[in-house]
């Protein structure tokens, strides 16, 4: 259709196509959807996933290949839903990579992972780490290769603002840079948020660190037994900690103190 504008992105071997109803919407998508990953003019063959945005009264509607329909008043407010739809397609398409639900930054050349499922407070903690000089890898997924190295998955940081929509924020807005290449895992912090709680962590052994990755991966170990060896390689030179944390700003200070020791 002549009024459809296309964004095509290659993400870890997954070809994603997003259809936008106007150039203004396309510009928002170009800026925020997996920035840093390759854009292409055309795919060889059919895309692995297609998401369609169309203009409707009062805003935009997202239609996925599964038939899901989501409404949002603006392109910026639609981003959180579109990002998650694309995430799901990428994760299903991974070959030779394994994803872990983890806030991920780099500090002094090594990756720092904070495993936790959605709504665990990863994004706020990642934002606090970025404000203190960490390099951004992801607020949701650590992408781990067969050698145990972590690669960037550069979706925007999705921060809750008390309303129904999450605010997508690029690392530059937090005075941070985005990671460009793989990094070995240096630290794994399995810390649970407790409102009004205090920082209370202790070291954890490597076997527990591996379990923390397995517990937070969307993949099924029985379908990919090689994942165990991949995660063992990832943690072999890492320090692990587990426990409880309070607010993100205090936790970020304490995490970086440990990582800098």
Phi, psi and omega in degrees: 000140185294336182265013178258130180247135190250139169241124179240127185231139173257120183231103177053048178083001180254126180265117184248136176235129178240131180254124182246148184277350182205163178292326178298317177294319179301320180297323176296317180295317180303320184285327192247340184272105178047055179298142181098340175271152190297136169261143180228155179282328181202153176262155168276107184089192183279148176294156178283335179208142179231131173237134184243127173254134176226148180285133175226171179302122176086002179162223184230152173238133175262130176237120179264172180294336178281356179093003178293137178236130181227138178252143171213150184289338184211168178297320180297320180284338177283338189304319183300322180285321180292318179301316181293323177296318178291321176307311183301320180293316179300312183299318179295333187266354186299135174225119181084003176233155175227135181259144173233132172296106183198131165295135189222126173227169173246142179222117180054042173085002180233152183277142178240117185252139176236086183295145178169145180285177180301147180071018179267002180088017182296317187296317180295324179289319175300315179301318179295322177292321179295321179296343181256012172107001178289159178261137187279131171245312178186153173259002185223323185228132164266121178265116188246129180271182186295338179268002179087010178275148182257134181244154180292142169235087199276056171282159177297154172288125180260109185252137179280138182241016179088351179254191182283346183244147174267145181269119177281128184231125176284152182301332179298330178291344178253017180059038181234163176255156176266143178293149183242347184209180183288155178217143175288153179286126178256325185213146172230120179247104175266087186239132182259136180282134174230118180303126181075005182281170179245160178293123180209096181229161176216159180298151173233148182287165185298324181298323178288327177295319176299317180297324179298323177289315180298322183293335186247016176265145175280353181276159179257123184301322181297332179276341183216072183299338178293345179299325180301312180295322178300313181290326176297319176295323183297322187264357191297333179244018185259154169264135180244145179219146176219155180154214188235148177228161172261231184290155188298319184296316178294317181297320179298318177301314184289322177298314181288332173297316178294315182293336181268351185292000000 
